[in-house]
């Protein structure tokens, strides 16, 4: 008979205590000194070493089992289609999950289908940092809580890697091609702890030296899962002061293109210069990491990069998305266009399907068509269901009741 082992750990955030249960039935309770803030909706966290998930119970009695990443396989896609939903469509899923009747029947039926497929682990619905920003800004606390629950339940621990990290990786990859060096771009959709945040703002928790090495990754995964859950369901809204510098710069450039006129080719060249100026800091960072000479950087910037851009998954699509929008006369830019351009273009480049607002979907498709790529952006959940049944191994099931 082996030594007793811990089979369940329960962190009670109301009392500030942790209970450990051993395989021989004995328990130990000790104070952690940590009690949840008043706004937090997490009441209890439970973890069993053999389950690979953390069970989160809220102060309102809801429970969600959040899968934890497997260190040996951080992106177990298993041929499942990845569907990136814009915030408004996550809102629809949340309403339907709550039984709201304020959704039109075709979209309600499609939402139920997507919820079913996600719960059955037949599709992957990743969460991004963009979703987190927009969710935490919702003024309606009850709607924000239920949206957070929906995001956590249906995403099953899957996230989209931060667009800035992919931007850096693609630039580094392009530089590597020029130098004859092979550089891998990280997996965009993953369960890796911390991947949702850009590398410059990421901070990993380091346990004490006496913490067992074979449990360090699991601890990091649990902390990441708990923090994300807490962020998405917290009772307090986060009011951010959005800077409009980016929007004003885009609007000024669009207006100048309209006023100066010129051929489409000339305007495209101007947009290319504007785009490269926008990413110049990331270019410099990639060049520093590659340790190339000034002349090599100049040759890449004015030769290989421009030629390669059309084939670069994310940056190529983002550039074309930007170009199409600037070439439209009398374009009016919104602050939300920055999130659309970053996250929807990343989804359009690497996900199987993107579901977003009609105008954004049109811009993504137009950019993909110009680049000669498959068009994978739709604007309705019913279109998403149709696309998935046609383009993936998912078969349409009998109607859901």
N, C-alpha and C positions, 0 to 999 in steps of 0.2 A: 504494500500500500504506500503511495507516494506521500510527499509532504503536503499539508494543506496549502491551498492557493486561493488568492482573491478571485472571486467570481462576480462580484458586483460592487461598484463604487457609486455612491449617491451623494451629490453635492446639493445641500438644501440652502438656497440663497435667501430664504426667509429667516432662518435661524442662525445662519453662518456656521453650519456644522457639516462635516463629511462622515458618512457611515460606510465602513468597509465590511463586506460579508465574505467569509471564507467558505471553502468547499466542505468543511466539517461542521458548518452551521454556526460557528462563533462569529460575533460581531464586535466591531470597535467603533466608537463614536468619539470624534475629537473636534475641537473648535478650529475653524479656519481663519477667523477674524475678518471674513469678508461677507458682508450682507448687501444684497442688491440695492441699488438706488431706487428711490420711490417711483421713477418713471419706467424702470425696467419691467418687462412683462415676463421674464424668465423666473419661474418659481423653483424649478428643480432640474438638475442634470444627472443623468444616469448612464453609466458605461460598464459594459461587460467585456472583458478581454477577448472573448471568443466570438463576439457578434459583429465587430467592425462598424459600429454605428453608435451614435450618442442619442439618447432619448431625451428630448427637451419637453418639459411640461410648463405651460404658462400659468400665470396668475388667474387666467380666466378658464382654466381647465382643459385647454386644448393640448394635445400631445403630438409631436412630430418626431419621427425617427430619421435623423440626418445621417446618411452614409458617410463613412470616413474613407479617405483615400488609402489605396494600397500602395505602399512605398515601391513595390516591385512593378506596378502597372498604374501609372497616374492618369492614364486616359484610355480606359477599357471601352472603346466605342462599340466594338463588336458588330460592325456593319449597320448600326442603327443610324437613321438620318438625324442630323443636327439641325434644329429649327430655332432661329433667333427671332424672338418676338419683341417688337417695340413695346414701350410702356403702355400705350393705350390698349393693346391686345392682351397684355397681362391683366390689365384692369377688367377686361371683359371676362377672362377666365375666373378672376376673383369673384365677380358678380354672379356668374353662373354657379360657381362652387358654393356660394351662399344661398342659392335658390332665388336670386333676384329675377323678377319678371321684366325688368327694364332693358332687356336685350331682345332684338328682333329674332324671330324663330330660326331663320337659316343660320345666323351666327350663333344662336344658342345651341343648336344641334351640333354645329361644327366645334364649338367650345367643349361640349360634353365629350365629343370624340377625341379631341386632343388631350383632355384631362385623363380620359380612360387610357389612351396610348401611353401617356407619361407615367401614370400609376403602374401600368403593366411593364414598364421599362422597355417599350418598343420604339420610343423616340427620346431624344435628348433635348431638353429645354434649358439652356444655360442662362445663368444670371451674370450680369456685367456690373462694373462699377457705375456705369451710367444709370442702370436700374436703381442702384442703391442711392445715388444722388437724388434722383427724381422721387423715389418713394419716401425718403426721409423729409422731403419738402412738402408733402401733402398736408394741408391744414386740418383735414378731417381725421381725427385720431382713430375712430372706429374703422373707417375705410382703410386707413394706412395699416392698421393692425392685421386686418383680414387679407390685404394685398401682400403683406410680408409673409403671412402664413402660406399663402398660395405660392409665392416665389420659392419658399423653403421646401414645401411639400413636393412640388412638381419638378423642381430643378435637381433634386436628389444629389446635392453636393457638386453639381457641374457648374463651372464658371467659364467665362470668356477671359482670356488673358488680356491684360491692359493694352489698349491700342499703342501707347507710347513704346512699350516693350517690343511689340511686333514691328513698329516703325524702325526702331533701332536695329532689330534683328535683320530686317530686309535690307537696310542700308549696308550693314556689315556683310551680309551675304553678297550683295552686289559688288562691294569692294573686294571681297574674297575672290569672286570670279575674275576680276581684273588682275589680281595678283597671282592667280592660279592656285588659290587656296580653297579648300572645301570647308564651308561653314554652314552649320545646320540652323534652320529657323525653328524655334521651340513650338511645341504643339499649342494651337490656339485655344482649343476647347479641352478642358482638363479638370481633374479633381485635386490638383496640386494645391496645398495650403499656401495662401498668400498670392497666388497667381493673378487674382483679380486686381491687385494694386500694382501701380508702376514701381519699378525697382528702386527708384530714388526715394520713395516714401515708405517702403516696406521695412518692417522691423520684426524679427523673429524673437520669440521668447526663448531664453536660454535657462534651462533648469540647473540646479546645483550639480556639482561634480559627483555627488553620491547617487544621482538619479540613474537608474539602469539604462545603458545605451540602447538596448533593444526595445525600449518603450519611449524613446525621445520623439521619434517621428509621430507616433500615435498621440502623444501629448500635444505636439504642435498642431496636428490635425483637429484635435478636440477644441483647442483654444480658438483656432480660426473659425470652426463651425459655430461655436458659442457666440463669438464676437459678431459674426455676420448675422446670426439669428437675432441677437439683441439689437443690432443696428436697424434691421428691417422692421422690427415690431415695437420698438420703444414708444412709450406714450407721449413723449415730447417731440414736437416738430423741430427740425433744424432749419433755421432761417439763415440763408446764405446771401451775401451781398454779391450779386453777379456783376462782374466788370464787363462793360460793353466795348472795350477796346478792340477785341477781335471783330465783332460785328461792324463797328464803325469803319474799320480798315477795309473789310470786304465791300461794304456799301460804297465807300469812296472810290475804290478801284473799279467796281461795276459801273458807277456813274461816269467815271472818266473814260472807260471804254465806249460807253454810249455816245459821249460828247465828241470824242476824237475820231470815231468812225474807223475806217480801214477795212481791209479784207478779212475774211475769216481766218486765213493763215496768219496774218499779222496779229490778230487778236489772240490766237492760240499761242503764238510765241510770247506775247506779253503775259499771258496767264502762266505759262511755264516759268518765266522769270520770277513772277510773283510767288508761285508755288515753291520754287527753290529757295527763295528768300525766307519763306515761312518755316522751312525745315532746316535752315542753315545750321542751327545749333546742334541738332541731332546728327547732321552730316559731319560736323566737326568732331563730335563725340565718337562717331563710328571710325573716323579717320585716325583719331588718337589711339583707339583700341587696336587698330590694324597696324599702327606704327609705320605708316608710309611716308615717303618724302613729299615735299611741297609740289614738286613737278608731277609725281604720280597722282597726287590728289587732284591737281589741275586737269590732268589728262582724263581722269575718271569723270570728273564733274562736267567737263565739256564734251565728252565723247561717249564713253561706255554707259554712264548713268542714264543719259537721255535716250540712248538706243534701247537700253534694257528696261526702261520704265514701263513700257507697254505690257511687258510680261511679268512685272513684279505684282504679286497678287493684291496686296492691300494698297500700297502706295500708288500703283498704277490705276486702280479703280478710284481711289480718293482724288487723284489728280484729274481724272476725266470727269468725275462728279463735280468737282470744283469748276472745271472748264465749262461744262454744260450750263451750270448755273450762272456763271459770269457772262456767257455769250447770250443768254436770254435778255432781251432788252427790257428796261424798266424793272429789273429784279429788285425785290425788297428782301433784305436779309433780316433774319430774326436771331436772337441769342441762342435759341434752341437748335439752329442750323449747325452749330459746332458739334453738339452731341450727335446729331443725325449723321453728319459727315464722317465722324470718327468711328462710331459704333456700327452704323448701318453699312458702311463701306467695308469694315472689317468682317462683319457678318456676311456681306455679299461676296467677299473674296474667299472665305474659308468655310462657311456653313453650307449645308445643302439647300436651305431655304431661309429667306428673310420675309417676315410679315410686318409691315409698317403702314404708315399713313399713305394715302393715294399719291400725293405729290412727291413724297420721298421715294416711294416705290417706282414711280415713273422716272425720276432722276437716276436711280440705281440701274434700272433696266436700260435706259438710254445710254448710260456710260458703258455698261456691259456690251451692248450692241455695237457701240463704236469701237470697242476693244476686240470685238470678235469672240466674246465669251458667252457661255450659256447664261440666259437670263433667269434669275432665281428669286426675284422680288415680287411679292403680291401684296394686296392691300386689304384682303378680307380673310377671315378664318375659314370660311367656306371654300375659298380658292386654295387655301393651304391644304385642307383635307383632300381636295381633288388632286392637287399636285402630288401629294405624298402617295396616294393610291396609284397614281400613274407612273411616278418616277422612282418608287422604292419597292421593297419586297413586302410592304404592308398591304394586306388585303382588306377591303372594306368589310367590316363585321356587320351583323344584323343591327337594326336600329337600337339605340340605347333608350332605356325607359327611365 
